[in-house]
Amino acid sequence: MVDIPGYQGGHFYHQFCEVSESLENSQESNAIDWSDSSFEWLFKLPPKSKGVVFERIVRNVLERNGVWVDDRSNSKHDFQIAGLRVEIKVAFATMFSNTDEWGFVWNAIKTSGYDYILLFCVLPHRLELVFMSREELLSFSDFENQEYIENMGLCLGGAASNGICVNIMEAAGDFEESFEKVVSFFKEQCRDILLMTEDGECLTGG
């Protein structure tokens, strides 16, 4: 066991402790409350793990609703449906320390390698979704020649990190309606290439 020095007294030491504790309490009072949320455990995961797990959730829900999802062909997208490459991005509601307001930020959005993108926003008891093609996404920005769109934000209750997120928010709507459009869209793609079964399920295009 490592020998760690014990209790340290002193005037300045106690001041550091007091300030640290007051800042902790201040952070907690301004933080978003994830207790009693179905997504609390997911929120606590490391950033990369959040994306991997949420991709599995999306895939599972799509398949529950009759959309067959194929594995990805490379690392630039998350999976394929009827030959279309699909990218999933998720952002959890967070407090912006410089404004004391809350919002969303998606990190490192690729500008190539996929056909459609689903941008999810997770609040403790609410979801938001923006679904669009790669071309539609790029039309919101001037990043066509860059490999990534860095730190692209979507803000519902807080200040936008840049002008892009305000425009993209206009593409979001009621979550139930938005996800129903996603399911219907991909089922239609299956029909177009004759991959739909008689009972309405989408078969793999692989």
C-alpha positions, -999 to +999 in steps of 0.1 A: +000+000+000+013+035-008+021+056+022+000+088+018+008+117+042-020+121+068-040+150+080-025+185+074-035+214+097-029+251+092-048+282+084-042+283+046-049+246+043-083+250+059-090+280+036-083+258+006-106+231+019-134+257+026-132+272-009-131+237-025-162+226-006-180+258-014-172+254-051-184+218-050-217+229-034-221+256-060-214+232-089-240+208-074-267+235-071-262+245-108-258+210-121-285+191-141-302+165-119-300+131-136-315+112-106-345+090-115-336+092-152-334+061-173-303+076-188-284+084-155-261+054-158-253+063-194-246+099-185-219+087-160-200+068-186-168+081-203-176+102-235-165+075-259-185+048-241-216+070-242-215+070-280-209+033-283-237+023-259-262+048-273-255+034-308-265+000-295-297+015-281-306+031-314-299+000-333-320-021-309-350+003-311-348+004-349-348-034-351-377-036-326-397-015-351-389-037-381-358-021-395-329-045-401-295-029-393-263-041-409-228-037-394-207-008-407-183-012-435-157+012-420-151+035-391-166+066-407-202+055-399-219+034-373-241+010-393-259+005-426-295+001-435-305-010-470-270-001-482-272+035-467-244+044-443-258+059-410-239+079-384-252+083-348-242+113-326-254+118-291-250+148-267-261+150-231-275+181-216-247+199-198-241+232-180-219+257-198-195+270-171-189+303-188-226+312-190-244+291-163-268+280-190-274+245-203-273+230-238-257+204-260-225+199-279-217+171-304-180+166-308-160+158-339-188+153-365-174+138-396-181+155-429-177+123-451-181+086-449-219+084-443-252+091-461-275+101-431-269+113-396-291+111-365-282+138-339-296+128-305-299+151-275-305+135-241-321+153-212-329+135-179-366+129-190-367+140-226-351+132-260-346+154-290-336+142-325-324+159-357-324+135-387-309+147-420-287+137-449-250+145-450-257+171-477-283+188-455-260+188-426-232+205-446-256+231-459-258+245-424-221+252-424-190+262-443-170+230-433-173+210-465-135+209-470-127+200-434-125+164-420-145+173-389-171+198-378-156+205-344-178+210-313-210+216-331-236+225-306-274+224-302-289+245-275-324+243-261-322+263-229-288+280-232-266+301-254-255+287-288-218+278-291-220+290-327-245+300-353-248+265-367-267+251-337-295+276-339-302+268-375-300+230-369-325+233-340-351+244-365-349+209-380-359+192-348-395+185-339-415+163-316-393+133-308-420+107-314-428+121-348-391+126-356-382+090-348-413+077-366-400+095-397-367+078-393-383+043-392-406+051-421-378+065-442-356+035-438-385+011-444-392+029-476-356+025-487-360-012-481-391-013-503-372+006-531-346-022-533-371-050-527-357-059-492-391-057-474-408-089-463-445-094-466-451-086-429-433-053-433-399-060-418-367-047-435-342-073-445-304-069-446-289-055-477-256-072-472 
